[in-house]
């Protein structure tokens, strides 16, 4: 990413892990920052470090995006601050616990954060991007958006929403100067695993990528204009074939008669 001033990037879930790496990398590439997370102390420490190292402006908003009042504050910022040119929807929660062993209230909170908050923040930002003819949205999904059997199905379902939402946004907005990227990380070395009760030491190191490597790869994909970036997938032709098959089916998915295989 180039070093010229690129406006302001608002990053959610920015206090640690993937979000903190995004914040640092984006500031070094020329963006001022608005960092959003629940932990004000961590945000303040990160903001001070990034500001000192990059000389970029860094604002913090301590907000729990599962709280509608706090979410509304961030929505208002996205609507009112015309300097914002990039939204990184990174905040989210997940679990590896099987569906039937999971608390349904916890699953509902997951949907509220991973789906509802992300949707509302995108709706807050995008009209301004369209009006100004420029802007970008990076949505952090997951490989479980296309491989839901790997982890908890509600988590996979929320990330499938993020992928589908991103694809639809791209379809509607690409011609209006607004770029969209969906990032599908595999297992990443963050506190996701520890908070879910499965320390990362229990995973095969061969499937775990560092957060720094994941973000760096994703930002290269972003600069190349990728709609979907899968940092762990070494054979990119396999995703291209997957997407080509999906696109080939699209014109045939709605017809006025059942397929012959369903004839009585």
C-alpha positions in Angstrom: 0.0 0.0 0.0 1.3 3.4 -0.9 2.3 6.0 1.7 0.3 9.0 0.6 -2.6 10.3 2.7 -5.6 8.1 2.0 -8.3 9.5 4.4 -9.4 7.9 7.6 -10.0 4.2 8.3 -12.4 3.0 10.9 -11.5 -0.4 12.3 -13.7 -2.4 14.6 -12.4 -4.9 17.1 -9.2 -3.0 17.0 -7.8 -3.5 20.5 -6.0 -6.8 19.8 -5.4 -9.6 17.4 -6.3 -9.2 13.7 -7.9 -5.7 14.3 -4.7 -4.3 16.0 -2.5 -5.6 13.1 -4.9 -4.0 10.6 -4.8 -0.7 12.4 -1.0 -0.6 12.4 -0.6 -1.7 8.8 -3.3 0.7 7.6 -1.7 3.7 9.5 1.7 2.9 7.9 0.1 2.9 4.5 -1.2 6.5 4.9 -4.5 6.4 6.7 -5.6 8.2 9.9 -7.4 5.9 12.2 -10.6 5.6 14.2 -10.2 2.5 16.4 -13.3 0.9 17.9 -13.4 -1.8 20.6 -14.8 -2.4 24.1 -11.5 -2.0 26.1 -10.7 1.7 26.3 -7.4 1.0 28.1 -6.1 -1.3 25.4 -7.4 1.1 22.7 -5.6 4.0 24.2 -2.3 2.2 24.5 -2.5 1.0 20.9 -3.5 4.4 19.6 -0.5 6.1 21.4 1.9 3.5 20.0 0.6 3.8 16.4 0.5 7.6 16.5 4.0 7.8 17.8 5.3 5.3 15.2 3.5 6.7 12.2 2.6 10.3 13.0 -0.9 9.6 11.9 -4.0 10.9 13.7 -5.6 8.2 15.8 -9.0 8.6 17.5 -10.6 5.9 19.7 -14.2 5.0 20.4 -14.8 2.6 23.2 -18.0 0.8 22.3 -19.6 -2.6 22.8 -21.1 -3.2 19.4 -23.6 -5.7 21.0 -25.1 -2.6 22.8 -27.4 -0.7 20.5 -26.7 2.6 22.1 -23.0 2.2 21.7 -23.4 0.8 18.1 -25.5 3.9 17.3 -22.6 6.1 18.3 -20.3 4.4 15.8 -23.0 4.5 13.1 -23.3 8.3 13.6 -19.5 8.7 13.3 -19.5 6.8 10.0 -22.4 8.9 8.7 -21.1 12.3 9.8 -17.3 12.1 9.3 -16.6 12.7 5.6 -12.9 12.0 6.0 -13.7 8.2 6.4 -12.7 6.4 3.2 -12.3 2.8 4.6 -14.3 0.7 6.9 -12.8 -2.5 8.3 -15.5 -4.7 9.8 -13.3 -6.9 11.9 -15.2 -7.1 15.2 -16.8 -10.5 15.7 -17.0 -13.5 18.0 -16.9 -17.2 17.3 -16.9 -20.6 18.9 -15.8 -24.1 18.1 -18.4 -25.7 20.4 -20.8 -28.0 18.5 -24.3 -26.5 17.8 -26.3 -28.6 20.3 -23.8 -28.0 23.0 -24.0 -24.2 22.6 -26.2 -21.8 24.6 -28.8 -20.3 22.3 -28.6 -16.9 23.9 -24.8 -16.8 23.3 -25.6 -17.8 19.6 -28.0 -15.0 19.4 -25.4 -12.5 20.7 -23.0 -13.9 18.1 -25.5 -13.2 15.3 -26.1 -9.7 16.7 -22.4 -8.9 16.5 -21.2 -10.8 13.5 -24.3 -10.0 11.3 -26.4 -7.2 12.7 -23.6 -4.8 13.8 -21.6 -5.4 10.7 -24.7 -4.7 8.5 -25.6 -1.5 10.4 -22.1 -0.1 10.2 -21.9 -0.8 6.5 -25.2 0.8 5.9 -24.0 3.8 7.9 -20.8 4.2 5.8 -21.7 3.2 2.3 -24.1 6.0 1.3 -21.4 8.6 2.0 -18.9 6.6 0.0 -21.3 6.5 -2.9 -22.0 10.2 -2.7 -18.3 11.0 -2.6 -17.5 8.5 -5.4 -14.9 6.7 -3.4 -14.5 4.4 -0.4 -13.9 0.8 0.6 -15.2 -1.8 2.9 -13.2 -4.8 4.2 -15.3 -7.4 5.8 -13.6 -10.1 7.9 -15.4 -13.4 7.2 -13.8 -16.9 7.6 -13.1 -20.0 5.7 -16.1 -21.5 7.5 -18.3 -19.3 5.2 -17.6 -21.9 2.5 -16.8 -24.8 4.8 -19.4 -24.6 7.6 -18.8 -28.2 8.7 -15.5 -27.3 10.2 -16.7 -25.3 13.3 -19.9 -24.3 15.0 -22.7 -23.9 12.5 -24.1 -20.6 13.8 -20.6 -19.1 13.5 -20.3 -20.5 10.0 -23.8 -19.1 9.2 -22.8 -15.7 10.3 -19.7 -15.7 8.2 -21.6 -17.0 5.2 -23.8 -14.0 5.6 -20.7 -11.7 5.6 -19.4 -13.3 2.4 -22.8 -13.2 0.6 -23.3 -9.6 1.8 -19.9 -8.6 0.5 -20.5 -10.2 -2.9 -23.8 -8.4 -3.2 -22.3 -5.1 -2.2 -19.6 -5.5 -4.8 -22.2 -6.2 -7.4 -24.1 -3.1 -6.6 -21.3 -0.7 -5.8 -18.3 -1.5 -8.0 -19.4 0.9 -10.7 -20.0 3.7 -8.1 -16.4 3.9 -6.9 -16.8 1.8 -3.8 -14.6 -1.3 -3.3 -15.5 -4.3 -1.3 -13.3 -7.2 0.0 -14.3 -10.2 2.0 -11.4 -11.8 3.8 -11.6 -15.5 4.7 -9.0 -16.4 7.2 -8.3 -19.9 8.3 -7.1 -20.7 11.9 -5.3 -17.6 13.0 -3.1 -17.2 16.1 -5.3 -14.9 18.2 -7.2 -15.2 21.4 -10.3 -16.6 19.5 -9.3 -20.1 20.5 -8.4 -19.4 24.1 -11.6 -17.5 24.7 -13.5 -20.4 23.3 -11.9 -22.9 25.7 -9.5 -24.5 23.2 -5.9 -23.1 23.7 -4.2 -22.7 20.3 -1.5 -25.1 21.5 -4.1 -27.8 20.8 -4.1 -27.1 17.1 -1.8 -28.5 14.5 0.8 -25.7 13.9 0.6 -26.5 10.2 -2.9 -25.0 10.0 -2.4 -21.9 12.1 -1.3 -18.6 10.5 0.0 -15.6 12.5 -2.2 -12.6 12.5 0.5 -10.5 11.0 0.9 -12.8 8.0 -2.8 -13.1 7.6 -3.3 -9.3 7.5 -0.3 -8.7 5.2 -1.6 -11.2 2.7 -5.1 -9.8 2.9 -3.9 -6.3 2.2 -2.0 -7.4 -0.8 -5.2 -9.0 -2.0 -7.0 -5.7 -1.3 -4.5 -3.7 -3.3 -4.9 -6.2 -6.2 -8.7 -5.6 -6.2 -9.7 -9.1 -5.0 -13.3 -9.4 -3.9 -12.6 -12.6 -2.0 -9.2 -13.2 -0.3 -8.3 -16.5 1.2 -4.8 -16.1 2.6 -4.3 -19.8 3.4 -5.3 -21.2 0.0 -2.1 -21.9 -1.9 -3.8 -23.1 -5.1 -5.9 -20.1 -6.0 -7.2 -21.9 -9.1 -9.4 -24.1 -6.8 -11.3 -21.1 -5.6 -11.6 -19.7 -9.1 -13.1 -23.0 -10.2 -15.4 -23.0 -7.3 -16.6 -19.5 -8.1 -16.9 -20.2 -11.8 -19.1 -23.2 -11.0 -21.3 -21.0 -8.8 -21.6 -18.4 -11.5 -22.4 -21.0 -14.1 -25.3 -22.3 -12.1 -26.8 -18.8 -11.5 -28.9 -18.5 -14.7 -30.4 -22.0 -14.1 -31.4 -21.6 -10.5 -34.9 -20.3 -11.1 -37.1 -21.8 -13.7 -40.8 -22.4 -14.2 -40.7 -26.2 -14.0 -39.1 -28.7 -11.7 -36.0 -30.4 -12.9 -36.6 -33.7 -14.6 -35.0 -35.7 -11.8 -37.9 -34.6 -9.6 -40.6 -36.0 -11.9 -43.0 -38.5 -10.2 
